[in-house]
């Protein structure tokens, strides 16, 4: 029966990594996929995978509250939250020239939003009696310095710590929290620099000599959703072609 399937929220689901995750989870879950501005992309996701769509700017408290209210009304419970929504700076600028406006926007979307959406989801999961899974999609930028987008690096480093904090806090409630840390993934976010990355990968930047695809990240989320890592709360899954490895 469809109603017996577990439920999931995937933020930023209309394109890229979030879309791949939503499509993958829709095979086994009832999924709500959020989008911020691209209604057309969200509608095509709904048509492709049967995902419920909901417009939500995760940096907005009223939008987050409306999302949780919609999920409660639609499905009545929550089993999995995937914090995927995020943004790059609208303009890459050296940190000597970066603006506070850009900093505030990126931090609000990439860090504050998922942090407090997790708070709301965790309260609901505890109210249900505990259990559930929460995933933070971060980035290799959590530890890799890019001085032309410092606000993005800071937001992802903070999100990595958020995953650790929530994993620690919620473990006793049986709510498991994971960080999935993508590397260079072929999405709209890197379109402007894709050729440069391809050249660097061919030159040895990654041990696995290919760029990642959104489905690579979706498969990591699938392992979490299926309970294959249920004794590993707080784990960081590097989906980066080996970028995190150090060698001499």
N, C-alpha and C positions, 0 to 999 in steps of 0.2 A: 504494500500500500504506500502510495506516495507520501501520505501524511506521516508515516513512521520514519521517514528518512531524517537524518540529522540536518541541522540548519547552519548556514554560514553567512557571514558578511565579509565581502571583499571590497575594500575601499580603493578608489582609483581604478575601476575595473573596465573602463571603456576602451582602453588601448594598452599596448605594450605588455609588460610583465603582469599587470593586474588582470588584463583580459585573458591571458593564457591561464592564469590561476583560476579565474572564474569558470572558464570553459572546462578545465580539468575537474574542478570540484563539482560541477553540475552533473557529472556522471553518477554521483553518489549522494549529493547533498541538495537540499533546497537552498538556493543562493540568492542573496541580495547583493547586487553590484552597484557601487556608487559611482557617480560621475560629477564633475563640476560644471563644465561648460559645453562639452561636445555631445549634445543630445543625439545627433545622428549616429555617432559611434556607439552610444549606449543602446540605441534602438536596434542596431545591427547585431549587437551582442545578445540582446533578448531574442531576436529572431533566430540566431545561430544556435544558442544553447538553452533557451528557455529560462534565462536568468531574470529575476525581478530586478528592475532598475530603480534607482532613487537618487535624485539630485542632492548633493551634499558637499559643501565646502568644509572640510574637516577642521579648518582653523576657526570656524564659527561655532560658538557654544549652542545657539539656537538650532543650527543645522545638525549638530551632533545629537542633541536631544530629540529632534524630529526623526532622525534616522532610527534611534533606539525605539521610539514610540511606534514607528512604522513596522519595525521588525516584530515588536511585541504583538501588534494587531494582526500582522500577516501570518506569523508562524507560531507565536506563543512561547517560544523558547529560543535559546542561542547556544550552539555547541562549539562554534569555531569563529574566531575573529581574525582576519588577515589585514593587518595595518600595512597597506601598500601605497596609498596615495602620497604623492610627494611631487616636488617641483625643483628644477634647477633655477639658478638666478636668471632673471630675464635678460641680463647682459653680463657676460663674464668680464670682471674687472680685477685688476691687481688689488691686493688688500690695502695698498696705500691709497687707492682711489675709490674703494667700495663705499656704498652709501648705507646709512642707517635704515632707510626705507626698504632696501633690498634685504638687508639682514632681518628686519622685523617680519617681512613677508615670508621669507624662506623658513625661519625658525618657527613661526606660527603654524605653517602648513606641515612641515616635516617633523617637528618635534612636539610642540604644544598640542596640536590636534590629536595625533595618535596617543599621546600620553593620557589625555583626559577621555578620549573615546574608550581606551582600555579600562580606565577607572569605572566608567559607566557599564561597560560590558562585564567587568569582573563583579561588580555589585549584583548584576542580574544573575550571573552564573552562581554566585553564592546563595542568592535567594532561591534558586532552583534546587539547592541542596549540594552544590559543589560539582566538580567535574567540568570538563571543557578544555579547550585548547586555544591559545592566542599566539599569533605569529607576527613578528616585526620584520618587515623587509627593509634592510638597511643598505649598506653599500661598502665596497672596499674603501670608499672615501671616509669611512669611520676611523681609518688609521693611516690613510695615504694623503699626504699634504699636496693640495693643488692650490697654489697661491693666487690663481685667477678666479677662484670661486670658494673663498674661505667660508662664507656663510653656509654653503652646502656641506662642506666637510664638518663644520661644527655641529650642524643639525644631525648628521648621521652618527657622529661620535656620541652625541647626547642620546640618540635613539638606541644605540647599542647599550648604553648604561640603563636606559629605561627598561629594556628587555631583561637585563639582569635583576633590576629592582623588582619588577613585577614577578619574575620567576621565583625570587626569594619570598616575596610576600604571599603569593598564592599557592605555593606548594602544599601547604597543610590542608588547603581546601580541595586538593585534587585537581586544581586548574594548572595546566602545564603551559609553560611559556618558552618560546623558541625565537632565536634570531636567525634569519636567512640572509646571508651577506653576498649579494650578487657582485660579480666583477663587471667586465665590459660586455654589455648585453646589447644586441641589435634592436634598438627601439627608436622612437621619434626623438627621445631626449639627446641622443648622440648623433643624430643625422648630420649635423653640420661638421662634425669631426670624425665621422665614420671612416673615411678614406685614410686619414692619419693613423687611426687606431689599427686598421687593417695592415698598413705598412709596418707598424711597430710590432704587431703580432707576428707577421711573417719574418721579422728580424730577430725574434726570440723573446719578446716581452713576456709571453705566456709559455709555460712548459707544454701545455696542450695548444698546438698551433692553430687555434681557430677562435673566432669570436663566439661568445655565448648567445643563445637564442632564448626568448621568453619561456619556451617550453622547458628548458633546463631548470629554471627556477620553479616552474609549476610542478615539476616532478619531485623536487625537494619538499614542497608543501604537501604533495600527495602522501609522501612517506609519513609526515607528521599527522595528517588527517586520518590516515589508516591505523594510527596507533603503533607504528613500528619503532617509535622513539619514546615510548611512554615511561621509560625509566631514565630519561635523559633531560629532564627539565633544565632550562637555562643553557642548553647546548647552542653553539654557533655553527651553522652549516655554511661553509664557504662554497659558493657556486661560482667559481672564478677561473676555471681552467688551470688551477695550480698557482695563481698569482701570489697567494699568501706564502708560498714556500720560499725559503732562503737557501741559497747555495753559493759555493765558492768555485 
